[in-house]
Amino acid sequence: MAKLLSLEKVSVKFGGLVALNEIDLSVNSGEIVALIGPNGAGKTTLFNLLTGVYKPTSGTIHYMGQNITKLEPFDRARLGIARTFQNTRLIKNMTVLENVLVAHPDCNSESILGSLFLFGKGRRRRDAIARECIDLLEVVGLHRKLDEWAGNLPYGEQRLLEIARAMATGCKVLLLDEPAAGMNGPEKKQLADKIGYLSRNFNLDMVLIEHDMGLIMNIADKIVVLDHGHKIAEGPPEEIQQNPKVISAYLGGEDDDFDGE
C-alpha cells in the first residue's frame, strides 16, 4: 500500500514538557488507523500537529510526498486533510444543509455580485454544489433533515453531520477525534458501519482517536498506542490486544486482561 501521510521523528515540547517524543507514524492508502492511549498520552497534540494547529519542535510531516511541516491549517485543508472535533463545532443556528455548504470550497469563490444575479451557468453551478452536499448527507443518513437546525439534531446525528461537513472539503484523509463520545450503543454501531462504508466506498483514509476499545478492535486496520508522549506499540488489533506494554499502560499491570471492552 502507498504511504499517504507520515510523521518522522516528530517531537513537540511546551517549555519543559515533552508532549510528543520522536514519534514515527504512517497512514497508508486504504487504512483505518486508530490512535489510542490513556488521557494525557499526546493523542490530541498529534492531531493538532497533523492539521497544522501546532508546529513540531523537531521532525517532519509528509503528505502525498510533500513536506507539509510548516504549512498552515488552511493550506493542509486545501491539500485534503480534514478533521472533526471531540466537542462538536457545528454552526447550530444554521440548517443541516447550510452546515455542509459552508465547507464546500466552491461556495467560497462566489462573488457578492454573482450571488445576487444568478443566471444560466451560475445557477447550474450552485445547484451542482447543493446536490453534492445533499449526496454527502444521504451517505451519512441525514438527507431527510436538510432544513432542520443543526443544534436540534440528536447528539449522534450531530457527529454524523460533522463527518459530512468534513467530507465536503474534498478531503482524502479524515481525522476523527473521539467520534463515538457521548453516543449510546445503537449510535456507536451506526457510526462504525458508516466509517467502514466511507473507507471502502469513498477511498477515504481515516485516523481516529477513540476510547471505546470494542469499536476500535472492530474497525481499525492498524492501532498506534501512545503513553506519556511516547509510541509504545503499533500493529493490527489482535496483536495490540495482547501487547504487555499496552495492557500495563491501560490497566496498570501486565497480568490483567485487555479484552477490548
Secondary structure as the mmCIF struct_conf table of DSSP 4:
data_model
#
loop_
_struct_conf.conf_type_id
_struct_conf.id
_struct_conf.beg_label_comp_id
_struct_conf.beg_label_asym_id
_struct_conf.beg_label_seq_id
_struct_conf.end_label_comp_id
_struct_conf.end_label_asym_id
_struct_conf.end_label_seq_id
STRN STRN1 LYS A 3 PHE A 14
TURN_TY1_P TURN_TY1_P1 GLY A 15 GLY A 16
STRN STRN2 LEU A 17 ASN A 28
TURN_TY1_P TURN_TY1_P2 SER A 29 GLY A 30
STRN STRN3 ILE A 32 ILE A 36
BEND BEND1 PRO A 38 PRO A 38
TURN_TY1_P TURN_TY1_P3 ASN A 39 GLY A 40
BEND BEND2 ALA A 41 GLY A 42
HELX_RH_AL_P HELX_RH_AL_P1 LYS A 43 THR A 51
TURN_TY1_P TURN_TY1_P4 GLY A 52 GLY A 52
BEND BEND3 VAL A 53 TYR A 54
BEND BEND4 THR A 57 THR A 57
STRN STRN4 SER A 58 TYR A 63
TURN_TY1_P TURN_TY1_P5 MET A 64 GLY A 65
STRN STRN5 GLN A 66 ASN A 67
TURN_TY1_P TURN_TY1_P6 THR A 69 LYS A 70
HELX_RH_AL_P HELX_RH_AL_P2 PRO A 73 LEU A 79
TURN_TY1_P TURN_TY1_P7 GLY A 80 GLY A 80
STRN STRN6 ILE A 81 ARG A 83
BEND BEND5 GLN A 86 ASN A 87
TURN_TY1_P TURN_TY1_P8 LYS A 92 ASN A 93
BEND BEND6 MET A 94 MET A 94
STRN STRN7 THR A 95 THR A 95
HELX_RH_AL_P HELX_RH_AL_P3 VAL A 96 LEU A 101
TURN_TY1_P TURN_TY1_P9 VAL A 102 ALA A 103
HELX_RH_3T_P HELX_RH_3T_P1 PRO A 105 ASN A 108
BEND BEND7 SER A 109 SER A 109
HELX_RH_AL_P HELX_RH_AL_P4 ILE A 112 LEU A 116
BEND BEND8 PHE A 117 PHE A 117
HELX_RH_AL_P HELX_RH_AL_P5 GLY A 120 VAL A 139
TURN_TY1_P TURN_TY1_P10 VAL A 140 GLY A 141
HELX_RH_3T_P HELX_RH_3T_P2 HIS A 143 LYS A 145
TURN_TY1_P TURN_TY1_P11 LEU A 146 ASP A 147
BEND BEND9 GLU A 148 GLU A 148
STRN STRN8 TRP A 149 TRP A 149
HELX_RH_3T_P HELX_RH_3T_P3 ALA A 150 ASN A 152
BEND BEND10 LEU A 153 LEU A 153
HELX_RH_AL_P HELX_RH_AL_P6 TYR A 155 ALA A 168
TURN_TY1_P TURN_TY1_P12 THR A 169 GLY A 170
BEND BEND11 LYS A 172 LYS A 172
STRN STRN9 VAL A 173 ASP A 177
BEND BEND12 GLU A 178 GLU A 178
TURN_TY1_P TURN_TY1_P13 PRO A 179 GLY A 182
HELX_RH_AL_P HELX_RH_AL_P7 GLY A 185 ASN A 201
BEND BEND13 PHE A 202 PHE A 202
STRN STRN10 ASP A 205 ILE A 209
BEND BEND14 HIS A 211 HIS A 211
HELX_RH_AL_P HELX_RH_AL_P8 MET A 213 ILE A 219
BEND BEND15 ASP A 221 ASP A 221
STRN STRN11 LYS A 222 ASP A 227
TURN_TY1_P TURN_TY1_P14 HIS A 228 GLY A 229
STRN STRN12 HIS A 230 GLY A 235
HELX_RH_AL_P HELX_RH_AL_P9 PRO A 237 ILE A 240
TURN_TY1_P TURN_TY1_P15 GLN A 241 GLN A 242
HELX_RH_AL_P HELX_RH_AL_P10 PRO A 244 LEU A 251
BEND BEND16 GLY A 252 GLY A 253
TURN_TY1_P TURN_TY1_P16 GLU A 254 ASP A 255
BEND BEND17 ASP A 256 ASP A 256
#
